[in-house]
């Protein structure tokens, strides 16, 4: 990707007020999911990935 790609990206279609309202609604819908703890298995996998990438440096 080069710097000209940014100039070719479409501008947002929704007004700022609509975007803000949509953001609030999405937060309401997903607030329970966001507050859930990360499963131990996922944390273990992240740790394994971190360990493997640090040993390759």
C-alpha distance matrix in Angstrom:
0.0 3.8 6.9 8.2 6.5 8.9 11.7 11.5 11.9 15.6 17.9 20.1 23.1 25.5 27.5 27.4 30.8 29.9 26.8 29.2 31.8 29.4 28.3 32.0 32.8 30.1 31.4 34.9 34.0 32.1 34.2 36.4 33.5 31.9 35.3 35.9 35.9 33.3 35.1 36.4 35.0 31.4 32.1 33.5 30.4 28.2 30.6 30.5 26.8 27.0 29.9 28.3 25.1 27.4 29.5 26.7 25.9
3.8 0.0 3.8 5.5 5.7 7.9 10.0 10.8 12.0 15.8 17.8 20.4 23.5 26.1 27.7 27.5 31.2 30.6 27.7 30.0 32.8 30.8 29.7 33.4 34.5 32.0 33.2 36.8 36.2 34.4 36.3 38.7 36.0 34.2 37.6 38.5 38.4 36.0 38.0 39.3 38.0 34.5 34.9 36.3 33.4 31.0 33.3 33.4 29.6 29.5 32.3 30.8 27.5 29.4 31.6 28.8 27.6
6.9 3.8 0.0 3.8 5.4 5.9 7.6 9.6 10.9 14.5 15.9 18.7 21.9 24.4 25.6 25.3 29.0 28.9 26.0 28.2 31.2 29.6 28.5 32.1 33.5 31.3 32.4 36.0 35.8 34.2 35.9 38.5 36.1 34.1 37.4 38.6 38.8 36.7 39.0 40.4 39.5 35.8 36.0 37.8 35.1 32.4 34.7 35.1 31.4 31.0 34.0 32.9 29.4 31.1 33.6 31.0 29.5
8.2 5.5 3.8 0.0 3.8 5.4 5.4 6.7 9.2 12.6 14.4 17.7 20.5 23.4 24.8 25.0 28.8 28.4 25.9 28.4 31.3 29.6 29.0 32.6 33.8 31.9 33.3 36.7 36.4 35.2 37.1 39.8 37.5 35.7 39.1 40.4 40.8 38.7 41.0 42.6 41.6 37.9 38.4 40.3 37.4 34.9 37.4 37.8 34.1 33.9 37.0 35.7 32.4 34.3 36.7 34.1 32.8
6.5 5.7 5.4 3.8 0.0 3.8 5.4 5.2 6.5 10.3 12.6 15.4 18.2 21.1 22.9 23.2 26.9 26.1 23.5 26.2 28.8 26.8 26.3 30.0 30.9 28.8 30.4 33.8 33.2 32.0 34.1 36.7 34.3 32.8 36.3 37.4 37.9 35.8 38.0 39.8 38.6 35.0 35.7 37.6 34.7 32.4 35.1 35.4 31.7 31.9 35.1 33.8 30.6 32.8 35.3 32.7 31.7
8.9 7.9 5.9 5.4 3.8 0.0 3.8 5.4 5.4 8.8 10.1 12.8 16.0 18.5 20.0 20.0 23.7 23.3 20.6 23.1 25.9 24.3 23.5 27.2 28.5 26.5 28.0 31.4 31.2 30.0 31.9 34.7 32.6 30.8 34.2 35.7 36.3 34.5 37.0 38.9 38.1 34.4 34.9 37.1 34.5 31.9 34.6 35.4 31.8 31.6 35.0 34.1 30.9 32.8 35.6 33.4 32.2
11.7 10.0 7.6 5.4 5.4 3.8 0.0 3.8 5.6 8.2 9.4 12.9 15.6 18.5 19.7 20.2 23.9 23.6 21.5 24.1 26.9 25.5 25.2 28.8 30.0 28.5 30.1 33.4 33.3 32.5 34.4 37.4 35.4 33.7 37.1 38.7 39.6 37.9 40.5 42.5 41.7 38.0 38.6 40.8 38.2 35.7 38.4 39.2 35.6 35.4 38.8 37.9 34.6 36.5 39.3 37.0 35.7
11.5 10.8 9.6 6.7 5.2 5.4 3.8 0.0 3.8 6.4 9.0 12.4 14.6 17.9 19.7 20.7 24.3 23.4 21.4 24.4 26.9 25.1 25.2 28.9 29.6 28.0 30.0 33.1 32.6 32.0 34.3 37.1 35.0 33.7 37.3 38.6 39.6 37.9 40.1 42.3 41.3 37.6 38.6 40.7 37.9 35.7 38.6 39.2 35.6 35.8 39.2 38.0 35.0 37.3 39.9 37.4 36.5
11.9 12.0 10.9 9.2 6.5 5.4 5.6 3.8 0.0 3.8 6.5 9.3 11.8 14.8 16.9 17.8 21.2 20.2 18.0 21.0 23.4 21.4 21.5 25.2 25.9 24.2 26.3 29.4 28.8 28.2 30.5 33.3 31.3 30.0 33.6 35.0 36.2 34.6 36.9 39.2 38.3 34.6 35.7 38.0 35.3 33.1 36.2 36.9 33.4 33.7 37.2 36.3 33.4 35.7 38.4 36.3 35.5
15.6 15.8 14.5 12.6 10.3 8.8 8.2 6.4 3.8 0.0 3.8 6.5 8.3 11.7 13.9 15.4 18.7 17.4 15.7 19.0 21.1 19.3 19.9 23.5 24.0 22.7 25.1 27.9 27.4 27.3 29.7 32.6 30.9 29.8 33.4 35.0 36.5 35.2 37.6 40.2 39.4 35.8 37.0 39.5 36.9 34.8 38.1 38.9 35.6 36.0 39.6 38.8 36.1 38.4 41.3 39.3 38.6
17.9 17.8 15.9 14.4 12.6 10.1 9.4 9.0 6.5 3.8 0.0 3.8 6.3 9.2 10.8 12.0 15.4 14.7 13.1 16.3 18.6 17.3 17.9 21.3 22.2 21.4 23.5 26.3 26.3 26.4 28.4 31.6 30.2 29.0 32.4 34.3 36.0 35.0 37.7 40.4 40.0 36.3 37.3 40.1 37.8 35.5 38.6 39.8 36.6 36.7 40.4 40.0 37.2 39.3 42.3 40.6 39.7
20.1 20.4 18.7 17.7 15.4 12.8 12.9 12.4 9.3 6.5 3.8 0.0 3.8 5.7 7.7 9.0 12.1 11.0 9.4 12.7 14.8 13.5 14.3 17.7 18.5 17.8 20.1 22.7 22.8 23.1 25.1 28.3 27.2 26.1 29.4 31.5 33.4 32.7 35.4 38.3 38.1 34.5 35.6 38.5 36.4 34.2 37.4 38.9 35.8 36.0 39.8 39.6 37.0 39.1 42.3 40.8 40.1
23.1 23.5 21.9 20.5 18.2 16.0 15.6 14.6 11.8 8.3 6.3 3.8 0.0 3.8 6.6 9.3 11.6 9.9 9.5 13.1 14.3 13.1 14.9 17.9 18.2 18.0 20.7 22.8 22.7 23.6 25.8 29.0 28.1 27.4 30.7 32.7 35.0 34.4 37.1 40.1 39.9 36.4 37.7 40.7 38.6 36.6 40.0 41.4 38.5 38.9 42.6 42.4 40.0 42.2 45.3 43.9 43.4
25.5 26.1 24.4 23.4 21.1 18.5 18.5 17.9 14.8 11.7 9.2 5.7 3.8 0.0 3.8 6.4 8.1 6.1 6.2 9.7 10.7 9.9 11.9 14.6 15.0 15.4 17.9 19.7 20.0 21.2 23.2 26.4 26.0 25.2 28.4 30.6 33.1 32.9 35.7 38.9 39.0 35.6 36.8 40.0 38.2 36.2 39.5 41.1 38.5 38.7 42.5 42.6 40.3 42.4 45.7 44.5 44.0
27.5 27.7 25.6 24.8 22.9 20.0 19.7 19.7 16.9 13.9 10.8 7.7 6.6 3.8 0.0 3.8 5.4 5.3 6.2 8.7 10.0 10.6 12.3 14.4 15.5 16.5 18.4 20.2 21.2 22.5 23.9 27.4 27.3 26.2 29.1 31.7 34.2 34.3 37.3 40.4 40.9 37.5 38.4 41.7 40.1 37.9 41.1 43.0 40.4 40.3 44.1 44.5 42.1 43.9 47.3 46.3 45.5
27.4 27.5 25.3 25.0 23.2 20.0 20.2 20.7 17.8 15.4 12.0 9.0 9.3 6.4 3.8 0.0 3.8 5.5 5.0 6.1 8.6 9.8 10.4 12.4 14.3 15.2 16.4 18.5 20.0 20.9 21.9 25.5 25.6 24.1 26.7 29.6 31.9 32.2 35.4 38.4 39.1 35.7 36.3 39.7 38.4 36.0 38.9 41.1 38.6 38.3 42.1 42.6 40.2 41.8 45.3 44.5 43.6
30.8 31.2 29.0 28.8 26.9 23.7 23.9 24.3 21.2 18.7 15.4 12.1 11.6 8.1 5.4 3.8 0.0 3.8 5.5 5.1 6.3 8.6 9.9 10.8 12.5 14.3 15.5 16.9 18.6 20.2 20.9 24.5 25.0 23.8 26.2 29.1 31.8 32.5 35.7 38.8 39.7 36.5 37.1 40.7 39.6 37.3 40.3 42.6 40.3 40.1 43.8 44.6 42.4 44.0 47.5 46.9 46.1
29.9 30.6 28.9 28.4 26.1 23.3 23.6 23.4 20.2 17.4 14.7 11.0 9.9 6.1 5.3 5.5 3.8 0.0 3.8 5.4 5.1 6.1 8.5 9.9 10.6 12.2 14.2 15.4 16.5 18.3 19.6 23.0 23.3 22.6 25.2 27.9 30.7 31.2 34.1 37.4 38.1 34.9 35.9 39.4 38.1 36.1 39.3 41.4 39.1 39.2 43.0 43.5 41.5 43.3 46.7 46.0 45.5
26.8 27.7 26.0 25.9 23.5 20.6 21.5 21.4 18.0 15.7 13.1 9.4 9.5 6.2 6.2 5.0 5.5 3.8 0.0 3.8 5.5 5.1 6.1 8.7 9.9 10.5 12.2 14.3 15.3 16.3 17.7 21.2 21.1 20.0 22.9 25.5 28.0 28.3 31.3 34.5 35.0 31.8 32.7 36.1 34.8 32.6 35.8 37.8 35.5 35.5 39.3 39.8 37.8 39.6 43.0 42.3 41.8
29.2 30.0 28.2 28.4 26.2 23.1 24.1 24.4 21.0 19.0 16.3 12.7 13.1 9.7 8.7 6.1 5.1 5.4 3.8 0.0 3.8 5.4 5.0 6.3 8.8 9.9 10.6 12.6 14.4 15.4 16.0 19.7 20.1 18.7 21.1 24.1 26.7 27.4 30.6 33.7 34.7 31.6 32.1 35.7 34.8 32.5 35.4 37.8 35.7 35.5 39.2 40.1 38.1 39.6 43.1 42.8 42.1
31.8 32.8 31.2 31.3 28.8 25.9 26.9 26.9 23.4 21.1 18.6 14.8 14.3 10.7 10.0 8.6 6.3 5.1 5.5 3.8 0.0 3.8 5.3 5.1 6.3 8.7 9.9 10.7 12.5 14.4 15.1 18.6 19.4 18.6 20.9 23.7 26.7 27.7 30.7 34.0 35.0 32.1 32.9 36.5 35.7 33.7 36.7 39.1 37.2 37.2 40.9 41.8 40.1 41.7 45.1 44.9 44.5
29.4 30.8 29.6 29.6 26.8 24.3 25.5 25.1 21.4 19.3 17.3 13.5 13.1 9.9 10.6 9.8 8.6 6.1 5.1 5.4 3.8 0.0 3.8 5.4 5.1 6.2 8.6 9.9 10.6 12.2 13.9 17.1 17.4 16.9 19.6 22.0 25.0 25.6 28.4 31.8 32.5 29.5 30.6 34.1 33.0 31.2 34.4 36.6 34.6 34.9 38.6 39.3 37.6 39.5 42.8 42.4 42.3
28.3 29.7 28.5 29.0 26.3 23.5 25.2 25.2 21.5 19.9 17.9 14.3 14.9 11.9 12.3 10.4 9.9 8.5 6.1 5.0 5.3 3.8 0.0 3.8 5.5 5.1 6.2 8.7 9.9 10.6 11.6 15.2 15.3 14.1 16.9 19.5 22.2 22.8 25.9 29.1 30.0 27.0 27.8 31.3 30.4 28.4 31.5 33.8 31.8 31.9 35.6 36.5 34.8 36.5 39.9 39.7 39.4
32.0 33.4 32.1 32.6 30.0 27.2 28.8 28.9 25.2 23.5 21.3 17.7 17.9 14.6 14.4 12.4 10.8 9.9 8.7 6.3 5.1 5.4 3.8 0.0 3.8 5.5 5.1 6.3 8.8 10.1 10.2 13.8 14.8 13.9 15.9 18.8 21.8 23.1 26.1 29.4 30.7 27.9 28.6 32.3 31.7 29.8 32.7 35.3 33.7 33.6 37.2 38.4 37.0 38.5 41.9 41.9 41.7
32.8 34.5 33.5 33.8 30.9 28.5 30.0 29.6 25.9 24.0 22.2 18.5 18.2 15.0 15.5 14.3 12.5 10.6 9.9 8.8 6.3 5.1 5.5 3.8 0.0 3.8 5.4 5.1 6.3 8.7 9.9 12.8 13.9 13.9 16.0 18.4 21.7 22.9 25.6 29.2 30.2 27.6 28.7 32.3 31.6 30.1 33.2 35.5 34.0 34.4 37.9 38.9 37.7 39.5 42.7 42.7 42.8
30.1 32.0 31.3 31.9 28.8 26.5 28.5 28.0 24.2 22.7 21.4 17.8 18.0 15.4 16.5 15.2 14.3 12.2 10.5 9.9 8.7 6.2 5.1 5.5 3.8 0.0 3.8 5.4 5.1 6.1 8.2 11.1 11.2 11.2 13.9 16.0 19.1 19.9 22.5 26.0 26.8 24.1 25.3 28.8 28.0 26.5 29.7 31.9 30.3 30.8 34.4 35.3 34.1 36.0 39.1 39.1 39.3
31.4 33.2 32.4 33.3 30.4 28.0 30.1 30.0 26.3 25.1 23.5 20.1 20.7 17.9 18.4 16.4 15.5 14.2 12.2 10.6 9.9 8.6 6.2 5.1 5.4 3.8 0.0 3.8 5.5 5.3 5.5 9.1 9.8 8.9 11.1 13.8 16.8 18.1 21.0 24.4 25.7 23.0 23.8 27.5 27.1 25.4 28.3 30.8 29.5 29.6 33.1 34.4 33.3 34.8 38.1 38.4 38.4
34.9 36.8 36.0 36.7 33.8 31.4 33.4 33.1 29.4 27.9 26.3 22.7 22.8 19.7 20.2 18.5 16.9 15.4 14.3 12.6 10.7 9.9 8.7 6.3 5.1 5.4 3.8 0.0 3.8 5.6 5.4 8.2 10.0 10.2 11.6 14.1 17.6 19.3 22.0 25.5 26.9 24.6 25.6 29.2 29.0 27.7 30.6 33.1 32.0 32.3 35.7 37.0 36.2 37.7 40.9 41.4 41.6
34.0 36.2 35.8 36.4 33.2 31.2 33.3 32.6 28.8 27.4 26.3 22.8 22.7 20.0 21.2 20.0 18.6 16.5 15.3 14.4 12.5 10.6 9.9 8.8 6.3 5.1 5.5 3.8 0.0 3.8 5.9 7.5 8.5 9.8 11.8 13.4 16.9 18.2 20.4 24.1 25.1 22.9 24.4 27.8 27.4 26.4 29.5 31.7 30.7 31.4 34.7 35.8 35.1 37.0 40.0 40.3 40.8
32.1 34.4 34.2 35.2 32.0 30.0 32.5 32.0 28.2 27.3 26.4 23.1 23.6 21.2 22.5 20.9 20.2 18.3 16.3 15.4 14.4 12.2 10.6 10.1 8.7 6.1 5.3 5.6 3.8 0.0 3.8 5.5 5.2 6.2 8.8 10.2 13.5 14.6 17.0 20.6 21.7 19.4 20.7 24.1 23.8 22.7 25.7 28.0 27.0 27.7 30.9 32.1 31.5 33.3 36.3 36.7 37.2
34.2 36.3 35.9 37.1 34.1 31.9 34.4 34.3 30.5 29.7 28.4 25.1 25.8 23.2 23.9 21.9 20.9 19.6 17.7 16.0 15.1 13.9 11.6 10.2 9.9 8.2 5.5 5.4 5.9 3.8 0.0 3.8 5.5 5.1 6.3 8.8 12.2 14.1 16.9 20.3 22.0 19.8 20.5 24.2 24.3 23.1 25.7 28.3 27.6 27.9 31.1 32.6 32.1 33.5 36.6 37.3 37.6
36.4 38.7 38.5 39.8 36.7 34.7 37.4 37.1 33.3 32.6 31.6 28.3 29.0 26.4 27.4 25.5 24.5 23.0 21.2 19.7 18.6 17.1 15.2 13.8 12.8 11.1 9.1 8.2 7.5 5.5 3.8 0.0 3.8 5.5 5.3 6.5 10.2 12.5 14.7 18.2 19.9 18.3 19.3 22.7 23.2 22.4 24.9 27.4 27.2 27.7 30.6 32.2 32.1 33.5 36.4 37.4 38.0
33.5 36.0 36.1 37.5 34.3 32.6 35.4 35.0 31.3 30.9 30.2 27.2 28.1 26.0 27.3 25.6 25.0 23.3 21.1 20.1 19.4 17.4 15.3 14.8 13.9 11.2 9.8 10.0 8.5 5.2 5.5 3.8 0.0 3.8 5.5 5.3 8.7 9.9 12.0 15.7 17.0 15.1 16.4 19.7 19.8 19.1 21.9 24.2 23.8 24.5 27.5 28.9 28.8 30.5 33.2 34.0 34.8
31.9 34.2 34.1 35.7 32.8 30.8 33.7 33.7 30.0 29.8 29.0 26.1 27.4 25.2 26.2 24.1 23.8 22.6 20.0 18.7 18.6 16.9 14.1 13.9 13.9 11.2 8.9 10.2 9.8 6.2 5.1 5.5 3.8 0.0 3.8 5.6 8.1 9.3 12.4 15.7 17.3 15.0 15.5 19.2 19.4 18.0 20.6 23.3 22.6 22.8 26.0 27.6 27.1 28.5 31.5 32.4 32.9
35.3 37.6 37.4 39.1 36.3 34.2 37.1 37.3 33.6 33.4 32.4 29.4 30.7 28.4 29.1 26.7 26.2 25.2 22.9 21.1 20.9 19.6 16.9 15.9 16.0 13.9 11.1 11.6 11.8 8.8 6.3 5.3 5.5 3.8 0.0 3.8 6.4 9.1 12.1 15.0 17.4 15.7 15.7 19.3 20.2 19.0 21.0 24.0 23.9 23.9 26.7 28.7 28.6 29.6 32.5 33.8 34.2
35.9 38.5 38.6 40.4 37.4 35.7 38.7 38.6 35.0 35.0 34.3 31.5 32.7 30.6 31.7 29.6 29.1 27.9 25.5 24.1 23.7 22.0 19.5 18.8 18.4 16.0 13.8 14.1 13.4 10.2 8.8 6.5 5.3 5.6 3.8 0.0 3.8 6.5 8.8 11.9 14.2 12.9 13.4 16.7 17.8 17.2 19.2 21.9 22.2 22.6 25.1 27.1 27.3 28.5 31.2 32.6 33.4
35.9 38.4 38.8 40.8 37.9 36.3 39.6 39.6 36.2 36.5 36.0 33.4 35.0 33.1 34.2 31.9 31.8 30.7 28.0 26.7 26.7 25.0 22.2 21.8 21.7 19.1 16.8 17.6 16.9 13.5 12.2 10.2 8.7 8.1 6.4 3.8 0.0 3.8 6.2 8.7 11.5 10.5 10.2 13.5 15.0 14.4 16.0 18.8 19.5 19.7 22.0 24.2 24.7 25.6 28.2 29.8 30.7
33.3 36.0 36.7 38.7 35.8 34.5 37.9 37.9 34.6 35.2 35.0 32.7 34.4 32.9 34.3 32.2 32.5 31.2 28.3 27.4 27.7 25.6 22.8 23.1 22.9 19.9 18.1 19.3 18.2 14.6 14.1 12.5 9.9 9.3 9.1 6.5 3.8 0.0 3.8 6.4 8.5 6.8 6.9 10.3 11.4 10.9 12.8 15.4 15.9 16.4 18.8 20.7 21.3 22.5 24.9 26.4 27.5
35.1 38.0 39.0 41.0 38.0 37.0 40.5 40.1 36.9 37.6 37.7 35.4 37.1 35.7 37.3 35.4 35.7 34.1 31.3 30.6 30.7 28.4 25.9 26.1 25.6 22.5 21.0 22.0 20.4 17.0 16.9 14.7 12.0 12.4 12.1 8.8 6.2 3.8 0.0 3.8 5.5 5.4 6.5 8.8 10.1 10.9 12.6 14.5 15.7 16.8 18.6 20.3 21.5 22.9 24.8 26.4 28.0
36.4 39.3 40.4 42.6 39.8 38.9 42.5 42.3 39.2 40.2 40.4 38.3 40.1 38.9 40.4 38.4 38.8 37.4 34.5 33.7 34.0 31.8 29.1 29.4 29.2 26.0 24.4 25.5 24.1 20.6 20.3 18.2 15.7 15.7 15.0 11.9 8.7 6.4 3.8 0.0 3.8 5.4 5.0 6.1 8.6 9.8 10.4 12.3 14.2 15.2 16.3 18.3 20.0 21.0 22.6 24.6 26.3
35.0 38.0 39.5 41.6 38.6 38.1 41.7 41.3 38.3 39.4 40.0 38.1 39.9 39.0 40.9 39.1 39.7 38.1 35.0 34.7 35.0 32.5 30.0 30.7 30.2 26.8 25.7 26.9 25.1 21.7 22.0 19.9 17.0 17.3 17.4 14.2 11.5 8.5 5.5 3.8 0.0 3.8 5.4 5.0 6.3 8.7 9.8 10.6 12.4 14.3 15.3 16.5 18.5 20.0 21.3 23.0 25.1
31.4 34.5 35.8 37.9 35.0 34.4 38.0 37.6 34.6 35.8 36.3 34.5 36.4 35.6 37.5 35.7 36.5 34.9 31.8 31.6 32.1 29.5 27.0 27.9 27.6 24.1 23.0 24.6 22.9 19.4 19.8 18.3 15.1 15.0 15.7 12.9 10.5 6.8 5.4 5.4 3.8 0.0 3.8 5.3 5.1 6.2 8.6 9.8 10.6 12.3 14.2 15.4 16.6 18.4 20.2 21.5 23.3
32.1 34.9 36.0 38.4 35.7 34.9 38.6 38.6 35.7 37.0 37.3 35.6 37.7 36.8 38.4 36.3 37.1 35.9 32.7 32.1 32.9 30.6 27.8 28.6 28.7 25.3 23.8 25.6 24.4 20.7 20.5 19.3 16.4 15.5 15.7 13.4 10.2 6.9 6.5 5.0 5.4 3.8 0.0 3.8 5.4 5.1 6.2 8.6 9.9 10.5 12.2 14.2 15.4 16.5 18.5 20.3 21.7
33.5 36.3 37.8 40.3 37.6 37.1 40.8 40.7 38.0 39.5 40.1 38.5 40.7 40.0 41.7 39.7 40.7 39.4 36.1 35.7 36.5 34.1 31.3 32.3 32.3 28.8 27.5 29.2 27.8 24.1 24.2 22.7 19.7 19.2 19.3 16.7 13.5 10.3 8.8 6.1 5.0 5.3 3.8 0.0 3.8 5.4 5.1 6.2 8.6 9.8 10.5 12.3 14.3 15.4 16.6 18.7 20.6
30.4 33.4 35.1 37.4 34.7 34.5 38.2 37.9 35.3 36.9 37.8 36.4 38.6 38.2 40.1 38.4 39.6 38.1 34.8 34.8 35.7 33.0 30.4 31.7 31.6 28.0 27.1 29.0 27.4 23.8 24.3 23.2 19.8 19.4 20.2 17.8 15.0 11.4 10.1 8.6 6.3 5.1 5.4 3.8 0.0 3.8 5.4 5.0 6.2 8.6 9.8 10.5 12.3 14.2 15.5 16.8 19.0
28.2 31.0 32.4 34.9 32.4 31.9 35.7 35.7 33.1 34.8 35.5 34.2 36.6 36.2 37.9 36.0 37.3 36.1 32.6 32.5 33.7 31.2 28.4 29.8 30.1 26.5 25.4 27.7 26.4 22.7 23.1 22.4 19.1 18.0 19.0 17.2 14.4 10.9 10.9 9.8 8.7 6.2 5.1 5.4 3.8 0.0 3.8 5.4 5.1 6.1 8.6 9.9 10.6 12.3 14.4 15.7 17.1
30.6 33.3 34.7 37.4 35.1 34.6 38.4 38.6 36.2 38.1 38.6 37.4 40.0 39.5 41.1 38.9 40.3 39.3 35.8 35.4 36.7 34.4 31.5 32.7 33.2 29.7 28.3 30.6 29.5 25.7 25.7 24.9 21.9 20.6 21.0 19.2 16.0 12.8 12.6 10.4 9.8 8.6 6.2 5.1 5.4 3.8 0.0 3.8 5.4 5.0 6.1 8.5 9.9 10.6 12.4 14.5 15.9
30.5 33.4 35.1 37.8 35.4 35.4 39.2 39.2 36.9 38.9 39.8 38.9 41.4 41.1 43.0 41.1 42.6 41.4 37.8 37.8 39.1 36.6 33.8 35.3 35.5 31.9 30.8 33.1 31.7 28.0 28.3 27.4 24.2 23.3 24.0 21.9 18.8 15.4 14.5 12.3 10.6 9.8 8.6 6.2 5.0 5.4 3.8 0.0 3.8 5.4 5.1 6.1 8.6 9.9 10.7 12.6 14.8
26.8 29.6 31.4 34.1 31.7 31.8 35.6 35.6 33.4 35.6 36.6 35.8 38.5 38.5 40.4 38.6 40.3 39.1 35.5 35.7 37.2 34.6 31.8 33.7 34.0 30.3 29.5 32.0 30.7 27.0 27.6 27.2 23.8 22.6 23.9 22.2 19.5 15.9 15.7 14.2 12.4 10.6 9.9 8.6 6.2 5.1 5.4 3.8 0.0 3.8 5.4 5.2 6.1 8.6 10.1 10.9 12.9
27.0 29.5 31.0 33.9 31.9 31.6 35.4 35.8 33.7 36.0 36.7 36.0 38.9 38.7 40.3 38.3 40.1 39.2 35.5 35.5 37.2 34.9 31.9 33.6 34.4 30.8 29.6 32.3 31.4 27.7 27.9 27.7 24.5 22.8 23.9 22.6 19.7 16.4 16.8 15.2 14.3 12.3 10.5 9.8 8.6 6.1 5.0 5.4 3.8 0.0 3.8 5.5 5.3 6.2 8.7 10.2 11.2
29.9 32.3 34.0 37.0 35.1 35.0 38.8 39.2 37.2 39.6 40.4 39.8 42.6 42.5 44.1 42.1 43.8 43.0 39.3 39.2 40.9 38.6 35.6 37.2 37.9 34.4 33.1 35.7 34.7 30.9 31.1 30.6 27.5 26.0 26.7 25.1 22.0 18.8 18.6 16.3 15.3 14.2 12.2 10.5 9.8 8.6 6.1 5.1 5.4 3.8 0.0 3.8 5.5 5.3 6.3 8.9 10.5
28.3 30.8 32.9 35.7 33.8 34.1 37.9 38.0 36.3 38.8 40.0 39.6 42.4 42.6 44.5 42.6 44.6 43.5 39.8 40.1 41.8 39.3 36.5 38.4 38.9 35.3 34.4 37.0 35.8 32.1 32.6 32.2 28.9 27.6 28.7 27.1 24.2 20.7 20.3 18.3 16.5 15.4 14.2 12.3 10.5 9.9 8.5 6.1 5.2 5.5 3.8 0.0 3.8 5.5 5.3 6.5 9.2
25.1 27.5 29.4 32.4 30.6 30.9 34.6 35.0 33.4 36.1 37.2 37.0 40.0 40.3 42.1 40.2 42.4 41.5 37.8 38.1 40.1 37.6 34.8 37.0 37.7 34.1 33.3 36.2 35.1 31.5 32.1 32.1 28.8 27.1 28.6 27.3 24.7 21.3 21.5 20.0 18.5 16.6 15.4 14.3 12.3 10.6 9.9 8.6 6.1 5.3 5.5 3.8 0.0 3.8 5.5 5.3 6.8
27.4 29.4 31.1 34.3 32.8 32.8 36.5 37.3 35.7 38.4 39.3 39.1 42.2 42.4 43.9 41.8 44.0 43.3 39.6 39.6 41.7 39.5 36.5 38.5 39.5 36.0 34.8 37.7 37.0 33.3 33.5 33.5 30.5 28.5 29.6 28.5 25.6 22.5 22.9 21.0 20.0 18.4 16.5 15.4 14.2 12.3 10.6 9.9 8.6 6.2 5.3 5.5 3.8 0.0 3.8 5.5 5.5
29.5 31.6 33.6 36.7 35.3 35.6 39.3 39.9 38.4 41.3 42.3 42.3 45.3 45.7 47.3 45.3 47.5 46.7 43.0 43.1 45.1 42.8 39.9 41.9 42.7 39.1 38.1 40.9 40.0 36.3 36.6 36.4 33.2 31.5 32.5 31.2 28.2 24.9 24.8 22.6 21.3 20.2 18.5 16.6 15.5 14.4 12.4 10.7 10.1 8.7 6.3 5.3 5.5 3.8 0.0 3.8 5.6
26.7 28.8 31.0 34.1 32.7 33.4 37.0 37.4 36.3 39.3 40.6 40.8 43.9 44.5 46.3 44.5 46.9 46.0 42.3 42.8 44.9 42.4 39.7 41.9 42.7 39.1 38.4 41.4 40.3 36.7 37.3 37.4 34.0 32.4 33.8 32.6 29.8 26.4 26.4 24.6 23.0 21.5 20.3 18.7 16.8 15.7 14.5 12.6 10.9 10.2 8.9 6.5 5.3 5.5 3.8 0.0 3.8
25.9 27.6 29.5 32.8 31.7 32.2 35.7 36.5 35.5 38.6 39.7 40.1 43.4 44.0 45.5 43.6 46.1 45.5 41.8 42.1 44.5 42.3 39.4 41.7 42.8 39.3 38.4 41.6 40.8 37.2 37.6 38.0 34.8 32.9 34.2 33.4 30.7 27.5 28.0 26.3 25.1 23.3 21.7 20.6 19.0 17.1 15.9 14.8 12.9 11.2 10.5 9.2 6.8 5.5 5.6 3.8 0.0
